Amino acid sequence: MDKNTHTNFLLLTPGPVPASSFLLRTLAEPMIHHRSPEFVDILKEVKVLLKKIFQTEQEVLILNSSGTGAMAASLLNTLSPGDTVLALSAGKFGERWVEMATSYKLKVLQIEAPWGEAISPTKVHTILQNNPHIKAVLAQACETSTGVLHPVQELANLINNQPDTLFILDTISALGAVNIPMDKWNIDIMIGGSQKSFCLPAGMSFIALSQKAWRFNEKSKLPVYYLDLKKENKAQTQGQTAFSTNVSFIRALYSFLSPLEQKEGLNKLIQKSETLSKMTLQFCKNLGLTVFGHPPSPSVTSIALPKHIDGVKLKKQIEEKHKVIFGGGQGQLKGRIIRVGHLGDLSISDLKRGLKCLAMELHSLDPKLINKKDVETFFSKWNDYINKHF
Ligand SMILES: Cc1ncc(COP(=O)(O)O)c(C=O)c1O
């Protein structure tokens, strides 16, 4: 396939997300050295700005890995072989915690929820009471594979009461779309990824540790070299990185974060995802489509497809005819849902374009499912609706 045929696609997946042309231009700027004074200044400034997104006074470390690398770093830098962890699993990314912790020879207790449901804090409370030796609770804020938002604050409150247990939270698809103040809620480790709210390609991740997590780091015995956070922290507090780093990404990150400025910027970012989410939920309601999972995360809406609709075929049809890419279902949800992302450089009219295509193709697969007139009425009132509510 000609590689240029992808340039006009609209990415409505929950990561990777569209990047603005301004950021793409920054990525293309000539190379500078990662030990140059110019880069040291940028790195120092980026780190100040990242603290605002994480809502923390702790250092936020930048890693040259996709989000999964930062998940790995969180375990490798705080735990020891044989430690017991409690993994909360309600989708593909919850399963990843289980697989990863098992591969590091940790003892893994699990609380599972059916895909589409959130984890029950009551169950977590009971297990914590009966197993005081649990060293860490591993969770997602948003389970991207189902579109469900877990009750982060309630979970954090429970784990706070356990002096010897860390709360390790994957906020890869929630950071910048959901308000999760790391310090205020006492989250011990928070993790982000570049290809979500940060509007960059995949390949860079972010991680911040509380003082409690750094104390765990002192005692941790799992072997770690490249992802050694102590070494990385020492370097990054001086505007350096432990190893060669992705200068282009960090410059682009600076270009993204610096105009956002302070808390107002974070609020604006969160508001944007919330707006796109509310509009998508309204679309579903008006056209009689069922939202999959509860509660839906502001970062992604999963739409349940009726049994007779093949989601894989639907997604392919939308891509081929309209050049719009939605997320499909993963694992046990393959072909059963369409996921609409609300992250990245997306405008309200991008969302309108995408949802229109979705409605048209659903209609083409089953005219009884979606009434063309309802679609036309909904979209003709779209602007009124937006002006009234946002
Ligand atoms: C919640 C969540 N966790 C982990 C990951 C994995 O991140 P990466 O693919 O950047 O390694 C993703 C990616 O979509 C995610 O959404």
The ligand as a Gaussian input file, in Angstrom:
#p B3LYP/6-31G(d) Opt

LIG

0 1
 C       -5.046000       1.570000      30.143000
 C       -3.880000       1.176000      29.301000
 N       -2.843000       0.550000      29.895000
 C       -1.768000       0.181000      29.192000
 C       -1.682000       0.425000      27.852000
 C       -0.472000      -0.031000      27.119000
 O        0.256000       1.053000      26.688000
 P        1.337000       0.895000      25.498000
 O        0.614000       0.306000      24.354000
 O        1.753000       2.329000      25.305000
 O        2.415000       0.042000      26.018000
 C       -2.720000       1.059000      27.188000
 C       -2.653000       1.312000      25.739000
 O       -3.607000       1.493000      25.061000
 C       -3.852000       1.450000      27.944000
 O       -4.876000       2.078000      27.356000

